[in-house]
Amino acid sequence: MFKQIEGDNVLLQTGGVYKVCQLYTNRVGQLFAGYSGGYVRLKANGSTSKDRLNIEMLETELELCQDKLGRLGTSSMPDAKPLQETQRNGLLLEAT
């Protein structure tokens, strides 16, 4: 099942349309977005499990990691490897 990460959001984009969605995690620490009545998996390269739906930015204070398949998650995810700084900076909304 999915658990909402309180206060964390992801801005998704498809075809020039942007949508702010809630951020969720599953029981093993992988990240998902609530989207159109379901959930889409988030990937470290900025894509998602839905064709032509991309991550514009994430609003979270979690330590972002990826697994060997490039799936985005938290440090509790199996085979978690912290994102490189350039990847992290490309995904996160930096607080000013």
Backbone hydrogen bonds, N-H to C=O, Kabsch-Sander energy under -0.5 kcal/mol:
donor,donor_aa,acceptor,acceptor_aa,energy
3,K,25,T,-2.7
5,I,23,L,-2.8
6,E,4,Q,-0.9
8,D,5,I,-2.1
9,N,59,E,-1.6
10,V,21,C,-2.6
11,L,57,M,-3.2
12,L,10,V,-0.7
12,L,19,K,-2.9
13,Q,54,N,-2.5
14,T,17,V,-2.3
17,V,14,T,-2.1
19,K,12,L,-2.6
21,C,10,V,-3.0
21,C,19,K,-0.5
23,L,8,D,-1.7
24,Y,32,F,-3.1
25,T,3,K,-2.2
26,N,30,Q,-1.7
29,G,26,N,-1.7
31,L,72,L,-2.8
32,F,24,Y,-2.6
33,A,40,V,-2.2
34,G,22,Q,-2.1
35,Y,33,A,-0.6
35,Y,38,G,-2.4
38,G,35,Y,-1.8
40,V,33,A,-2.2
42,L,31,L,-2.2
43,K,47,S,-2.3
44,A,70,G,-2.9
46,G,43,K,-1.9
48,T,53,L,-0.7
49,S,41,R,-1.5
51,D,49,S,-0.5
53,L,50,K,-1.9
54,N,13,Q,-2.7
54,N,52,R,-0.5
55,I,46,G,-3.4
56,E,11,L,-3.4
56,E,54,N,-0.6
57,M,11,L,-1.3
58,L,91,L,-3.4
59,E,9,N,-3.1
60,T,58,L,-0.6
64,L,62,L,-0.8
65,C,73,G,-2.8
66,Q,81,K,-2.3
67,D,71,R,-1.5
70,G,67,D,-2.0
72,L,42,L,-2.5
73,G,65,C,-2.5
74,T,29,G,-2.5
77,M,74,T,-1.7
80,A,77,M,-1.5
81,K,66,Q,-2.0
83,L,64,L,-2.0
88,R,84,Q,-2.8
89,N,85,E,-2.9
90,G,86,T,-1.5
91,L,87,Q,-1.0
91,L,88,R,-0.9
92,L,88,R,-2.3
93,L,58,L,-3.0
94,E,92,L,-0.8
